[in-house]
Amino acid sequence: MRQIVSLLGAVCILTPFAASQLGRLRTTALSYQLLNLVGATTLTVVAPLERQYGFILLEGIWAIMSAWRLLRVHRRPTPDPG
């Protein structure tokens, strides 16, 4: 079961990354940041169960940075249409 959860977390990170590399999704898009946050958080939670300390550090920082960027993207003022 842990492997399935880990794979889903990885897919959540890799999907927006691939889309951005193909020019189909901006890294500033809300969906990009949200998928990164979900994926990194999932992998951070699973990593201690396997005693993957380097992975905890990597994904923990990734999750923190994704959350920070998500807040910045969410708080960005919307352009005035007028």
C-alpha positions in Angstrom: 0.0 0.0 0.0 2.9 2.4 0.8 4.3 1.9 -2.6 1.0 2.9 -4.2 0.8 6.0 -2.1 4.4 6.8 -3.0 3.8 6.4 -6.7 0.8 8.6 -6.5 2.8 11.3 -4.7 5.5 11.0 -7.4 2.9 11.3 -10.2 1.6 14.5 -8.5 5.0 16.0 -8.7 6.1 14.7 -12.1 2.8 15.6 -14.0 3.1 19.4 -13.6 6.8 19.2 -14.1 6.4 17.4 -17.4 3.6 19.8 -18.4 5.8 22.8 -17.7 8.7 21.3 -19.7 6.4 20.8 -22.6 5.1 24.4 -22.4 1.6 23.4 -21.3 1.6 24.6 -17.8 3.2 27.7 -16.2 5.1 27.1 -12.9 3.2 30.0 -11.5 -0.1 28.3 -12.1 -2.2 27.4 -9.0 -2.6 23.8 -10.3 1.2 23.4 -10.7 1.9 24.5 -7.1 -1.0 22.6 -5.6 0.1 19.3 -7.3 3.7 19.8 -6.1 2.5 20.5 -2.6 0.2 17.4 -2.5 2.9 15.1 -4.0 5.8 16.4 -1.8 3.7 16.2 1.3 2.6 12.6 0.5 6.2 11.5 -0.1 7.3 13.3 3.1 4.8 11.4 5.1 5.7 8.0 3.7 9.4 8.5 3.9 9.8 8.0 7.7 8.0 4.7 7.4 10.8 3.5 5.3 13.5 5.4 7.2 14.5 7.4 4.1 16.0 10.3 5.9 17.5 12.0 2.8 14.1 11.7 1.1 12.4 13.3 4.2 14.8 16.3 3.9 14.3 16.5 0.1 10.5 16.2 0.0 10.0 18.1 3.3 11.8 21.2 1.8 10.0 20.6 -1.5 6.7 20.7 0.3 7.6 23.8 2.3 8.7 25.7 -0.8 5.6 24.5 -2.7 3.3 25.7 0.1 5.1 29.1 0.2 4.8 29.5 -3.5 1.2 28.4 -3.5 0.4 31.1 -0.9 2.2 33.7 -3.1 0.3 32.6 -6.2 -3.0 32.6 -4.3 -2.4 36.1 -2.8 -1.3 37.6 -6.1 -3.6 40.5 -7.0 -5.8 39.9 -10.0 -5.4 42.4 -12.8 -8.1 45.1 -13.0 -10.1 44.4 -16.2 -11.0 48.1 -16.5 
